[in-house]
Amino acid sequence: MQKQENPTYLKAITIRDPSDIHTIKEDIKKEMILILRVTPLAQKDVDKLRKVVEELYTIAKNSNADIARLGEERIIVTPPGVKIWKPDYDLK
Amino acid sequence: MQKQENPTYLKAITIRDPSDIHTIKEDIKKEMILILRVTPLAQKDVDKLRKVVEELYTIAKNSNADIARLGEERIIVTPPGVKIWKPDYDLK
């Protein structure tokens, strides 16, 4: 659970390279809310994108984080204290 | 501040009509994190979009909520306990 005295941060960033996953992992550990734009990587290398997305889902699962797609361009990852509202699993 | 025992919800929805602002206002009061897609309204009526965005900024200000643009398509609104990370005010 997040600390009451500190705000939770929402960070919107772009994944340009698979190596960006390290920083993202740290941010997930810090219980940040992440909105990750994946389109530049998708345009560069679809296989790398697939691996990054799989890794994100694994990290999220292991961190009790919630994860969902936001349209075609982005992925949302939220810490244990924040749940993604999925009325019909369509976030588009 | 949000209650420790209840999760904060992140809700991603599309604004299709200015009347949607009523529900959004309620959600901001409930301290939800909102990701609002504005493109359908932008395509329909740019003036209505401008008014809706102005209203959102006013509601956010009055609710101590944080607000920021996310690319061309979306607007993020966060409750007082969640701050939007703006390293250079460029969330694109």
N, CA and C atoms of all chains as a GROMACS GRO file, in nm:
protein
  552
    1MET      N    1   0.084  -0.122   0.000
    1MET     CA    2   0.000   0.000   0.000
    1MET      C    3   0.087   0.125   0.000
    2GLN      N    4   0.037   0.229  -0.061
    2GLN     CA    5   0.113   0.352  -0.066
    2GLN      C    6   0.108   0.425   0.068
    3LYS      N    7   0.210   0.508   0.090
    3LYS     CA    8   0.212   0.585   0.214
    3LYS      C    9   0.118   0.703   0.203
    4GLN      N   10   0.045   0.726   0.309
    4GLN     CA   11  -0.054   0.832   0.312
    4GLN      C   12   0.011   0.970   0.298
    5GLU      N   13   0.133   0.984   0.359
    5GLU     CA   14   0.194   1.117   0.364
    5GLU      C   15   0.260   1.158   0.231
    6ASN      N   16   0.293   1.061   0.147
    6ASN     CA   17   0.355   1.094   0.019
    6ASN      C   18   0.255   1.076  -0.096
    7PRO      N   19   0.262   1.168  -0.192
    7PRO     CA   20   0.172   1.146  -0.306
    7PRO      C   21   0.220   1.030  -0.392
    8THR      N   22   0.126   0.967  -0.462
    8THR     CA   23   0.160   0.870  -0.565
    8THR      C   24   0.190   0.951  -0.690
    9TYR      N   25   0.291   0.912  -0.766
    9TYR     CA   26   0.320   0.983  -0.890
    9TYR      C   27   0.268   0.907  -1.011
   10LEU      N   28   0.212   0.983  -1.104
   10LEU     CA   29   0.172   0.928  -1.233
   10LEU      C   30   0.272   0.977  -1.336
   11LYS      N   31   0.336   0.883  -1.404
   11LYS     CA   32   0.444   0.918  -1.497
   11LYS      C   33   0.406   0.867  -1.636
   12ALA      N   34   0.406   0.957  -1.734
   12ALA     CA   35   0.376   0.918  -1.872
   12ALA      C   36   0.506   0.922  -1.952
   13ILE      N   37   0.552   0.806  -1.997
   13ILE     CA   38   0.677   0.802  -2.073
   13ILE      C   39   0.665   0.715  -2.198
   14THR      N   40   0.765   0.728  -2.282
   14THR     CA   41   0.768   0.651  -2.407
   14THR      C   42   0.877   0.545  -2.398
   15ILE      N   43   0.841   0.422  -2.433
   15ILE     CA   44   0.942   0.316  -2.443
   15ILE      C   45   1.001   0.320  -2.583
   16ARG      N   46   1.130   0.351  -2.592
   16ARG     CA   47   1.194   0.358  -2.724
   16ARG      C   48   1.286   0.239  -2.751
   17ASP      N   49   1.325   0.173  -2.642
   17ASP     CA   50   1.420   0.062  -2.653
   17ASP      C   51   1.395  -0.039  -2.541
   18PRO      N   52   1.416  -0.169  -2.567
   18PRO     CA   53   1.394  -0.268  -2.462
   18PRO      C   54   1.471  -0.238  -2.332
   19SER      N   55   1.584  -0.168  -2.343
   19SER     CA   56   1.662  -0.137  -2.222
   19SER      C   57   1.589  -0.041  -2.127
   20ASP      N   58   1.486   0.028  -2.181
   20ASP     CA   59   1.406   0.118  -2.096
   20ASP      C   60   1.334   0.042  -1.986
   21ILE      N   61   1.321  -0.089  -2.003
   21ILE     CA   62   1.246  -0.171  -1.907
   21ILE      C   63   1.307  -0.165  -1.766
   22HIS      N   64   1.438  -0.141  -1.758
   22HIS     CA   65   1.505  -0.134  -1.626
   22HIS      C   66   1.450  -0.019  -1.542
   23THR      N   67   1.445   0.100  -1.603
   23THR     CA   68   1.391   0.218  -1.535
   23THR      C   69   1.245   0.194  -1.498
   24ILE      N   70   1.170   0.134  -1.590
   24ILE     CA   71   1.028   0.108  -1.567
   24ILE      C   72   1.008   0.015  -1.448
   25LYS      N   73   1.095  -0.088  -1.440
   25LYS     CA   74   1.089  -0.183  -1.328
   25LYS      C   75   1.111  -0.109  -1.195
   26GLU      N   76   1.207  -0.017  -1.195
   26GLU     CA   77   1.234   0.062  -1.075
   26GLU      C   78   1.112   0.148  -1.038
   27ASP      N   79   1.050   0.207  -1.141
   27ASP     CA   80   0.933   0.293  -1.118
   27ASP      C   81   0.816   0.210  -1.064
   28ILE      N   82   0.800   0.087  -1.113
   28ILE     CA   83   0.693   0.000  -1.063
   28ILE      C   84   0.720  -0.034  -0.915
   29LYS      N   85   0.848  -0.061  -0.882
   29LYS     CA   86   0.886  -0.088  -0.743
   29LYS      C   87   0.856   0.032  -0.653
   30LYS      N   88   0.875   0.154  -0.710
   30LYS     CA   89   0.847   0.278  -0.634
   30LYS      C   90   0.698   0.305  -0.625
   31GLU      N   91   0.616   0.212  -0.679
   31GLU     CA   92   0.469   0.222  -0.677
   31GLU      C   93   0.417   0.346  -0.751
   32MET      N   94   0.481   0.374  -0.862
   32MET     CA   95   0.432   0.481  -0.949
   32MET      C   96   0.322   0.426  -1.040
   33ILE      N   97   0.236   0.516  -1.087
   33ILE     CA   98   0.140   0.483  -1.192
   33ILE      C   99   0.209   0.516  -1.324
   34LEU      N  100   0.215   0.419  -1.415
   34LEU     CA  101   0.288   0.442  -1.539
   34LEU      C  102   0.195   0.436  -1.660
   35ILE      N  103   0.210   0.533  -1.748
   35ILE     CA  104   0.142   0.528  -1.877
   35ILE      C  105   0.252   0.525  -1.982
   36LEU      N  106   0.265   0.409  -2.046
   36LEU     CA  107   0.380   0.383  -2.132
   36LEU      C  108   0.339   0.384  -2.279
   37ARG      N  109   0.396   0.475  -2.354
   37ARG     CA  110   0.366   0.480  -2.497
   37ARG      C  111   0.460   0.383  -2.569
   38VAL      N  112   0.402   0.290  -2.644
   38VAL     CA  113   0.484   0.186  -2.706
   38VAL      C  114   0.495   0.199  -2.857
   39THR      N  115   0.427   0.296  -2.916
   39THR     CA  116   0.425   0.307  -3.063
   39THR      C  117   0.563   0.322  -3.128
   40PRO      N  118   0.655   0.404  -3.074
   40PRO     CA  119   0.786   0.414  -3.144
   40PRO      C  120   0.858   0.280  -3.151
   41LEU      N  121   0.848   0.199  -3.045
   41LEU     CA  122   0.911   0.067  -3.047
   41LEU      C  123   0.837  -0.026  -3.144
   42ALA      N  124   0.704  -0.014  -3.147
   42ALA     CA  125   0.622  -0.096  -3.238
   42ALA      C  126   0.661  -0.071  -3.384
   43GLN      N  127   0.691   0.057  -3.414
   43GLN     CA  128   0.728   0.093  -3.550
   43GLN      C  129   0.868   0.044  -3.586
   44LYS      N  130   0.952   0.032  -3.482
   44LYS     CA  131   1.092  -0.004  -3.502
   44LYS      C  132   1.109  -0.156  -3.513
   45ASP      N  133   1.046  -0.228  -3.420
   45ASP     CA  134   1.069  -0.372  -3.412
   45ASP      C  135   0.954  -0.440  -3.335
   46VAL      N  136   0.865  -0.504  -3.409
   46VAL     CA  137   0.746  -0.564  -3.348
   46VAL      C  138   0.782  -0.677  -3.252
   47ASP      N  139   0.887  -0.754  -3.285
   47ASP     CA  140   0.928  -0.864  -3.197
   47ASP      C  141   0.978  -0.813  -3.064
   48LYS      N  142   1.058  -0.705  -3.070
   48LYS     CA  143   1.108  -0.644  -2.947
   48LYS      C  144   0.992  -0.591  -2.864
   49LEU      N  145   0.894  -0.532  -2.932
   49LEU     CA  146   0.776  -0.480  -2.862
   49LEU      C  147   0.704  -0.594  -2.790
   50ARG      N  148   0.685  -0.707  -2.860
   50ARG     CA  149   0.615  -0.821  -2.802
   50ARG      C  150   0.685  -0.868  -2.675
   51LYS      N  151   0.820  -0.875  -2.682
   51LYS     CA  152   0.898  -0.919  -2.566
   51LYS      C  153   0.886  -0.821  -2.450
   52VAL      N  154   0.892  -0.692  -2.482
   52VAL     CA  155   0.880  -0.588  -2.378
   52VAL      C  156   0.744  -0.597  -2.311
   53VAL      N  157   0.638  -0.613  -2.392
   53VAL     CA  158   0.502  -0.620  -2.337
   53VAL      C  159   0.488  -0.744  -2.247
   54GLU      N  160   0.540  -0.858  -2.294
   54GLU     CA  161   0.537  -0.980  -2.212
   54GLU      C  162   0.609  -0.959  -2.080
   55GLU      N  163   0.725  -0.894  -2.087
   55GLU     CA  164   0.803  -0.868  -1.966
   55GLU      C  165   0.727  -0.776  -1.871
   56LEU      N  166   0.662  -0.676  -1.928
   56LEU     CA  167   0.583  -0.583  -1.846
   56LEU      C  168   0.472  -0.658  -1.772
   57TYR      N  169   0.402  -0.748  -1.842
   57TYR     CA  170   0.294  -0.825  -1.779
   57TYR      C  171   0.349  -0.914  -1.668
   58THR      N  172   0.469  -0.972  -1.688
   58THR     CA  173   0.531  -1.056  -1.585
   58THR      C  174   0.570  -0.972  -1.463
   59ILE      N  175   0.634  -0.857  -1.489
   59ILE     CA  176   0.674  -0.768  -1.379
   59ILE      C  177   0.551  -0.724  -1.301
   60ALA      N  178   0.446  -0.685  -1.374
   60ALA     CA  179   0.322  -0.639  -1.310
   60ALA      C  180   0.264  -0.749  -1.221
   61LYS      N  181   0.260  -0.871  -1.274
   61LYS     CA  182   0.204  -0.984  -1.200
   61LYS      C  183   0.284  -1.008  -1.071
   62ASN      N  184   0.417  -1.005  -1.083
   62ASN     CA  185   0.504  -1.030  -0.967
   62ASN      C  186   0.502  -0.916  -0.865
   63SER      N  187   0.455  -0.798  -0.907
   63SER     CA  188   0.453  -0.681  -0.818
   63SER      C  189   0.312  -0.651  -0.768
   64ASN      N  190   0.217  -0.742  -0.794
   64ASN     CA  191   0.076  -0.716  -0.762
   64ASN      C  192   0.027  -0.586  -0.824
   65ALA      N  193   0.084  -0.552  -0.937
   65ALA     CA  194   0.042  -0.431  -1.009
   65ALA      C  195  -0.070  -0.469  -1.106
   66ASP      N  196  -0.150  -0.371  -1.140
   66ASP     CA  197  -0.256  -0.392  -1.239
   66ASP      C  198  -0.201  -0.340  -1.373
   67ILE      N  199  -0.241  -0.402  -1.481
   67ILE     CA  200  -0.189  -0.363  -1.612
   67ILE      C  201  -0.300  -0.373  -1.716
   68ALA      N  202  -0.303  -0.277  -1.810
   68ALA     CA  203  -0.405  -0.281  -1.915
   68ALA      C  204  -0.357  -0.201  -2.035
   69ARG      N  205  -0.410  -0.234  -2.148
   69ARG     CA  206  -0.382  -0.161  -2.271
   69ARG      C  207  -0.468  -0.034  -2.273
   70LEU      N  208  -0.412   0.077  -2.321
   70LEU     CA  209  -0.490   0.199  -2.339
   70LEU      C  210  -0.484   0.234  -2.487
   71GLY      N  211  -0.585   0.195  -2.561
   71GLY     CA  212  -0.585   0.215  -2.706
   71GLY      C  213  -0.473   0.135  -2.770
   72GLU      N  214  -0.431   0.178  -2.886
   72GLU     CA  215  -0.327   0.108  -2.961
   72GLU      C  216  -0.188   0.151  -2.916
   73GLU      N  217  -0.181   0.270  -2.856
   73GLU     CA  218  -0.051   0.334  -2.835
   73GLU      C  219   0.013   0.311  -2.698
   74ARG      N  220  -0.072   0.285  -2.597
   74ARG     CA  221  -0.018   0.289  -2.461
   74ARG      C  222  -0.055   0.170  -2.374
   75ILE      N  223   0.024   0.151  -2.268
   75ILE     CA  224  -0.003   0.049  -2.166
   75ILE      C  225  -0.002   0.120  -2.031
   76ILE      N  226  -0.100   0.087  -1.947
   76ILE     CA  227  -0.106   0.144  -1.813
   76ILE      C  228  -0.062   0.039  -1.712
   77VAL      N  229   0.023   0.078  -1.616
   77VAL     CA  230   0.061  -0.009  -1.505
   77VAL      C  231   0.034   0.067  -1.376
   78THR      N  232  -0.041   0.006  -1.284
   78THR     CA  233  -0.073   0.074  -1.158
   78THR      C  234  -0.027  -0.010  -1.038
   79PRO      N  235   0.015   0.058  -0.929
   79PRO     CA  236   0.060  -0.014  -0.809
   79PRO      C  237  -0.057  -0.080  -0.736
   80PRO      N  238  -0.030  -0.166  -0.635
   80PRO     CA  239  -0.136  -0.240  -0.565
   80PRO      C  240  -0.252  -0.153  -0.513
   81GLY      N  241  -0.224  -0.027  -0.475
   81GLY     CA  242  -0.329   0.060  -0.421
   81GLY      C  243  -0.421   0.120  -0.527
   82VAL      N  244  -0.388   0.100  -0.654
   82VAL     CA  245  -0.467   0.160  -0.762
   82VAL      C  246  -0.517   0.050  -0.857
   83LYS      N  247  -0.648   0.044  -0.874
   83LYS     CA  248  -0.705  -0.058  -0.963
   83LYS      C  249  -0.755   0.006  -1.092
   84ILE      N  250  -0.731  -0.063  -1.202
   84ILE     CA  251  -0.779  -0.014  -1.330
   84ILE      C  252  -0.924  -0.060  -1.347
   85TRP      N  253  -1.010   0.036  -1.369
   85TRP     CA  254  -1.154   0.012  -1.386
   85TRP      C  255  -1.177  -0.048  -1.523
   86LYS      N  256  -1.224  -0.172  -1.525
   86LYS     CA  257  -1.241  -0.242  -1.654
   86LYS      C  258  -1.386  -0.291  -1.666
   87PRO      N  259  -1.478  -0.204  -1.706
   87PRO     CA  260  -1.618  -0.243  -1.712
   87PRO      C  261  -1.642  -0.354  -1.812
   88ASP      N  262  -1.574  -0.348  -1.924
   88ASP     CA  263  -1.595  -0.449  -2.029
   88ASP      C  264  -1.463  -0.481  -2.098
   89TYR      N  265  -1.355  -0.456  -2.025
   89TYR     CA  266  -1.221  -0.483  -2.077
   89TYR      C  267  -1.193  -0.409  -2.206
   90ASP      N  268  -1.267  -0.303  -2.232
   90ASP     CA  269  -1.241  -0.222  -2.350
   90ASP      C  270  -1.201  -0.083  -2.306
   91LEU      N  271  -1.072  -0.055  -2.309
   91LEU     CA  272  -1.023   0.076  -2.265
   91LEU      C  273  -1.002   0.170  -2.383
   92LYS      N  274  -1.044   0.128  -2.498
   92LYS     CA  275  -1.024   0.213  -2.616
   92LYS      C  276  -1.123   0.327  -2.616
   93MET      N  277  -0.750   1.345   0.083
   93MET     CA  278  -0.663   1.227   0.069
   93MET      C  279  -0.747   1.100   0.054
   94GLN      N  280  -0.694   1.006  -0.015
   94GLN     CA  281  -0.769   0.883  -0.035
   94GLN      C  282  -0.764   0.795   0.091
   95LYS      N  283  -0.863   0.710   0.100
   95LYS     CA  284  -0.866   0.619   0.215
   95LYS      C  285  -0.770   0.504   0.191
   96GLN      N  286  -0.699   0.470   0.294
   96GLN     CA  287  -0.599   0.364   0.285
   96GLN      C  288  -0.664   0.229   0.256
   97GLU      N  289  -0.785   0.208   0.311
   97GLU     CA  290  -0.847   0.075   0.300
   97GLU      C  291  -0.910   0.049   0.163
   98ASN      N  292  -0.943   0.156   0.092
   98ASN     CA  293  -1.004   0.138  -0.040
   98ASN      C  294  -0.904   0.169  -0.150
   99PRO      N  295  -0.908   0.092  -0.258
   99PRO     CA  296  -0.817   0.126  -0.367
   99PRO      C  297  -0.865   0.252  -0.439
  100THR      N  298  -0.772   0.324  -0.500
  100THR     CA  299  -0.806   0.432  -0.591
  100THR      C  300  -0.836   0.367  -0.725
  101TYR      N  301  -0.937   0.414  -0.794
  101TYR     CA  302  -0.965   0.359  -0.926
  101TYR      C  303  -0.913   0.448  -1.037
  102LEU      N  304  -0.857   0.386  -1.140
  102LEU     CA  305  -0.818   0.456  -1.260
  102LEU      C  306  -0.918   0.417  -1.369
  103LYS      N  307  -0.983   0.519  -1.425
  103LYS     CA  308  -1.090   0.496  -1.521
  103LYS      C  309  -1.053   0.563  -1.653
  104ALA      N  310  -1.054   0.487  -1.761
  104ALA     CA  311  -1.024   0.542  -1.893
  104ALA      C  312  -1.154   0.547  -1.973
  105ILE      N  313  -1.200   0.667  -2.003
  105ILE     CA  314  -1.326   0.681  -2.077
  105ILE      C  315  -1.314   0.782  -2.191
  106THR      N  316  -1.414   0.780  -2.276
  106THR     CA  317  -1.417   0.870  -2.391
  106THR      C  318  -1.526   0.975  -2.369
  107ILE      N  319  -1.490   1.102  -2.389
  107ILE     CA  320  -1.591   1.208  -2.386
  107ILE      C  321  -1.650   1.222  -2.526
  108ARG      N  322  -1.779   1.193  -2.538
  108ARG     CA  323  -1.842   1.201  -2.670
  108ARG      C  324  -1.934   1.322  -2.682
  109ASP      N  325  -1.974   1.376  -2.566
  109ASP     CA  326  -2.069   1.486  -2.565
  109ASP      C  327  -2.043   1.573  -2.441
  110PRO      N  328  -2.064   1.706  -2.450
  110PRO     CA  329  -2.041   1.791  -2.334
  110PRO      C  330  -2.118   1.746  -2.210
  111SER      N  331  -2.232   1.677  -2.229
  111SER     CA  332  -2.311   1.632  -2.113
  111SER      C  333  -2.237   1.525  -2.031
  112ASP      N  334  -2.134   1.462  -2.090
  112ASP     CA  335  -2.054   1.362  -2.017
  112ASP      C  336  -1.981   1.424  -1.898
  113ILE      N  337  -1.968   1.557  -1.900
  113ILE     CA  338  -1.893   1.627  -1.796
  113ILE      C  339  -1.954   1.604  -1.656
  114HIS      N  340  -2.086   1.579  -1.650
  114HIS     CA  341  -2.152   1.557  -1.521
  114HIS      C  342  -2.098   1.432  -1.451
  115THR      N  343  -2.092   1.323  -1.527
  115THR     CA  344  -2.038   1.197  -1.473
  115THR      C  345  -1.892   1.214  -1.433
  116ILE      N  346  -1.818   1.286  -1.517
  116ILE     CA  347  -1.675   1.308  -1.492
  116ILE      C  348  -1.656   1.386  -1.362
  117LYS      N  349  -1.741   1.487  -1.343
  117LYS     CA  350  -1.736   1.568  -1.221
  117LYS      C  351  -1.757   1.478  -1.098
  118GLU      N  352  -1.853   1.389  -1.106
  118GLU     CA  353  -1.880   1.294  -0.997
  118GLU      C  354  -1.759   1.206  -0.971
  119ASP      N  355  -1.697   1.159  -1.080
  119ASP     CA  356  -1.580   1.071  -1.068
  119ASP      C  357  -1.462   1.146  -1.005
  120ILE      N  358  -1.446   1.275  -1.039
  120ILE     CA  359  -1.339   1.356  -0.979
  120ILE      C  360  -1.366   1.371  -0.829
  121LYS      N  361  -1.493   1.394  -0.793
  121LYS     CA  362  -1.531   1.403  -0.651
  121LYS      C  363  -1.501   1.273  -0.576
  122LYS      N  364  -1.521   1.161  -0.647
  122LYS     CA  365  -1.493   1.028  -0.587
  122LYS      C  366  -1.343   1.000  -0.582
  123GLU      N  367  -1.261   1.098  -0.623
  123GLU     CA  368  -1.115   1.087  -0.624
  123GLU      C  369  -1.064   0.974  -0.712
  124MET      N  370  -1.127   0.959  -0.826
  124MET     CA  371  -1.078   0.864  -0.925
  124MET      C  372  -0.969   0.928  -1.009
  125ILE      N  373  -0.882   0.845  -1.066
  125ILE     CA  374  -0.786   0.892  -1.167
  125ILE      C  375  -0.855   0.874  -1.301
  126LEU      N  376  -0.862   0.980  -1.379
  126LEU     CA  377  -0.935   0.973  -1.506
  126LEU      C  378  -0.842   0.994  -1.625
  127ILE      N  379  -0.858   0.909  -1.724
  127ILE     CA  380  -0.789   0.929  -1.852
  127ILE      C  381  -0.899   0.944  -1.956
  128LEU      N  382  -0.913   1.068  -2.005
  128LEU     CA  383  -1.028   1.104  -2.088
  128LEU      C  384  -0.986   1.121  -2.233
  129ARG      N  385  -1.045   1.039  -2.319
  129ARG     CA  386  -1.014   1.051  -2.462
  129ARG      C  387  -1.108   1.155  -2.521
  130VAL      N  388  -1.051   1.256  -2.585
  130VAL     CA  389  -1.132   1.368  -2.633
  130VAL      C  390  -1.144   1.374  -2.785
  131THR      N  391  -1.074   1.284  -2.856
  131THR     CA  392  -1.074   1.292  -3.002
  131THR      C  393  -1.211   1.285  -3.069
  132PRO      N  394  -1.304   1.197  -3.025
  132PRO     CA  395  -1.435   1.195  -3.094
  132PRO      C  396  -1.507   1.330  -3.085
  133LEU      N  397  -1.497   1.397  -2.970
  133LEU     CA  398  -1.559   1.528  -2.956
  133LEU      C  399  -1.486   1.631  -3.042
  134ALA      N  400  -1.354   1.620  -3.047
  134ALA     CA  401  -1.272   1.712  -3.128
  134ALA      C  402  -1.311   1.704  -3.275
  135GLN      N  403  -1.340   1.582  -3.320
  135GLN     CA  404  -1.378   1.564  -3.461
  135GLN      C  405  -1.518   1.616  -3.489
  136LYS      N  406  -1.601   1.616  -3.384
  136LYS     CA  407  -1.741   1.656  -3.401
  136LYS      C  408  -1.758   1.807  -3.394
  137ASP      N  409  -1.695   1.867  -3.293
  137ASP     CA  410  -1.717   2.010  -3.267
  137ASP      C  411  -1.603   2.067  -3.182
  138VAL      N  412  -1.512   2.139  -3.249
  138VAL     CA  413  -1.393   2.191  -3.181
  138VAL      C  414  -1.429   2.292  -3.072
  139ASP      N  415  -1.534   2.372  -3.096
  139ASP     CA  416  -1.575   2.471  -2.997
  139ASP      C  417  -1.625   2.404  -2.870
  140LYS      N  418  -1.706   2.298  -2.888
  140LYS     CA  419  -1.755   2.222  -2.772
  140LYS      C  420  -1.638   2.160  -2.696
  141LEU      N  421  -1.541   2.109  -2.772
  141LEU     CA  422  -1.423   2.049  -2.708
  141LEU      C  423  -1.352   2.153  -2.622
  142ARG      N  424  -1.332   2.273  -2.679
  142ARG     CA  425  -1.262   2.380  -2.608
  142ARG      C  426  -1.332   2.411  -2.476
  143LYS      N  427  -1.466   2.421  -2.482
  143LYS     CA  428  -1.544   2.450  -2.361
  143LYS      C  429  -1.532   2.338  -2.258
  144VAL      N  430  -1.539   2.213  -2.306
  144VAL     CA  431  -1.527   2.098  -2.216
  144VAL      C  432  -1.390   2.097  -2.147
  145VAL      N  433  -1.285   2.124  -2.226
  145VAL     CA  434  -1.149   2.124  -2.169
  145VAL      C  435  -1.135   2.236  -2.066
  146GLU      N  436  -1.187   2.356  -2.099
  146GLU     CA  437  -1.183   2.467  -2.003
  146GLU      C  438  -1.255   2.430  -1.874
  147GLU      N  439  -1.372   2.366  -1.889
  147GLU     CA  440  -1.451   2.326  -1.772
  147GLU      C  441  -1.374   2.223  -1.688
  148LEU      N  442  -1.309   2.130  -1.757
  148LEU     CA  443  -1.230   2.028  -1.687
  148LEU      C  444  -1.119   2.093  -1.604
  149TYR      N  445  -1.050   2.192  -1.664
  149TYR     CA  446  -0.941   2.260  -1.592
  149TYR      C  447  -0.996   2.335  -1.471
  150THR      N  448  -1.116   2.396  -1.484
  150THR     CA  449  -1.178   2.467  -1.371
  150THR      C  450  -1.216   2.369  -1.260
  151ILE      N  451  -1.282   2.258  -1.299
  151ILE     CA  452  -1.321   2.156  -1.201
  151ILE      C  453  -1.197   2.103  -1.129
  152ALA      N  454  -1.092   2.074  -1.206
  152ALA     CA  455  -0.969   2.020  -1.148
  152ALA      C  456  -0.910   2.118  -1.047
  153LYS      N  457  -0.906   2.247  -1.086
  153LYS     CA  458  -0.850   2.350  -0.999
  153LYS      C  459  -0.930   2.357  -0.867
  154ASN      N  460  -1.063   2.356  -0.879
  154ASN     CA  461  -1.149   2.366  -0.762
  154ASN      C  462  -1.147   2.240  -0.674
  155SER      N  463  -1.101   2.129  -0.730
  155SER     CA  464  -1.099   2.003  -0.655
  155SER      C  465  -0.958   1.966  -0.610
  156ASN      N  466  -0.862   2.059  -0.624
  156ASN     CA  467  -0.722   2.029  -0.596
  156ASN      C  468  -0.672   1.908  -0.673
  157ALA      N  469  -0.730   1.888  -0.789
  157ALA     CA  470  -0.688   1.777  -0.875
  157ALA      C  471  -0.576   1.826  -0.967
  158ASP      N  472  -0.496   1.732  -1.012
  158ASP     CA  473  -0.391   1.765  -1.109
  158ASP      C  474  -0.444   1.729  -1.248
  159ILE      N  475  -0.405   1.805  -1.347
  159ILE     CA  476  -0.457   1.782  -1.482
  159ILE      C  477  -0.346   1.804  -1.584
  160ALA      N  478  -0.343   1.722  -1.688
  160ALA     CA  479  -0.241   1.736  -1.793
  160ALA      C  480  -0.290   1.672  -1.921
  161ARG      N  481  -0.238   1.719  -2.030
  161ARG     CA  482  -0.266   1.661  -2.160
  161ARG      C  483  -0.181   1.534  -2.177
  162LEU      N  484  -0.237   1.430  -2.238
  162LEU     CA  485  -0.158   1.311  -2.271
  162LEU      C  486  -0.165   1.294  -2.423
  163GLY      N  487  -0.063   1.343  -2.490
  163GLY     CA  488  -0.063   1.341  -2.636
  163GLY      C  489  -0.175   1.428  -2.692
  164GLU      N  490  -0.217   1.397  -2.813
  164GLU     CA  491  -0.321   1.476  -2.879
  164GLU      C  492  -0.460   1.428  -2.839
  165GLU      N  493  -0.467   1.302  -2.793
  165GLU     CA  494  -0.597   1.237  -2.779
  165GLU      C  495  -0.661   1.243  -2.642
  166ARG      N  496  -0.575   1.257  -2.537
  166ARG     CA  497  -0.630   1.236  -2.403
  166ARG      C  498  -0.592   1.344  -2.303
  167ILE      N  499  -0.672   1.351  -2.195
  167ILE     CA  500  -0.645   1.439  -2.082
  167ILE      C  501  -0.645   1.352  -1.956
  168ILE      N  502  -0.547   1.376  -1.869
  168ILE     CA  503  -0.541   1.302  -1.742
  168ILE      C  504  -0.585   1.394  -1.629
  169VAL      N  505  -0.670   1.344  -1.539
  169VAL     CA  506  -0.708   1.417  -1.418
  169VAL      C  507  -0.680   1.326  -1.299
  170THR      N  508  -0.605   1.376  -1.201
  170THR     CA  509  -0.573   1.293  -1.084
  170THR      C  510  -0.619   1.360  -0.955
  171PRO      N  511  -0.661   1.282  -0.854
  171PRO     CA  512  -0.706   1.338  -0.725
  171PRO      C  513  -0.588   1.395  -0.645
  172PRO      N  514  -0.615   1.469  -0.536
  172PRO     CA  515  -0.508   1.533  -0.458
  172PRO      C  516  -0.393   1.440  -0.416
  173GLY      N  517  -0.421   1.311  -0.394
  173GLY     CA  518  -0.316   1.219  -0.352
  173GLY      C  519  -0.224   1.170  -0.463
  174VAL      N  520  -0.257   1.206  -0.588
  174VAL     CA  521  -0.178   1.160  -0.702
  174VAL      C  522  -0.129   1.280  -0.783
  175LYS      N  523   0.001   1.289  -0.800
  175LYS     CA  524   0.059   1.400  -0.876
  175LYS      C  525   0.109   1.352  -1.011
  176ILE      N  526   0.085   1.435  -1.112
  176ILE     CA  527   0.134   1.401  -1.246
  176ILE      C  528   0.278   1.450  -1.258
  177TRP      N  529   0.364   1.356  -1.291
  177TRP     CA  530   0.508   1.380  -1.305
  177TRP      C  531   0.532   1.458  -1.434
  178LYS      N  532   0.578   1.582  -1.420
  178LYS     CA  533   0.597   1.668  -1.538
  178LYS      C  534   0.741   1.717  -1.542
  179PRO      N  535   0.832   1.636  -1.593
  179PRO     CA  536   0.973   1.677  -1.594
  179PRO      C  537   0.996   1.800  -1.680
  180ASP      N  538   0.926   1.807  -1.793
  180ASP     CA  539   0.947   1.920  -1.881
  180ASP      C  540   0.813   1.960  -1.945
  181TYR      N  541   0.707   1.923  -1.876
  181TYR     CA  542   0.572   1.956  -1.923
  181TYR      C  543   0.544   1.899  -2.061
  182ASP      N  544   0.617   1.796  -2.099
  182ASP     CA  545   0.592   1.734  -2.228
  182ASP      C  546   0.554   1.589  -2.204
  183LEU      N  547   0.424   1.560  -2.211
  183LEU     CA  548   0.377   1.424  -2.185
  183LEU      C  549   0.357   1.348  -2.314
  184LYS      N  550   0.398   1.406  -2.424
  184LYS     CA  551   0.378   1.337  -2.551
  184LYS      C  552   0.480   1.226  -2.569
   0.00000   0.00000   0.00000
